[in-house]
Amino acid sequence: MAVNTSPTPSPRPTARVGWNNRSQTVTMPLEFRFPESVREVFIRREGGSVVLTPRPADWSSFFASGLTVSADFMAEAERMPVQERSF
């Protein structure tokens, strides 16, 4: 008879969901909490999941990161005619 020596997988971490007045709250385990410097987060849905991402207080690191788009970015976008306006 073979003995299973593989470690038992740890249970998935969970957070407690509750209400504070008319706002829903989530109390996260310590290892998932944001640093105290994070005052706001972006929130989005991905399928059935809700994803929280820290909102930067300063965007300079993003712009300094050197991220670029491909040469054909928005090449297929429809170009709208310039609107004539009278002032």
ABEGO torsion letter per residue (X at the ends): XBBBABBBBBBBBBBBBBBBEABBBBBBBAAABBBAABABBBBBBBEABBBBBBBBABAAAAAAAGBBBBAABGAABBBBBBBBBBX
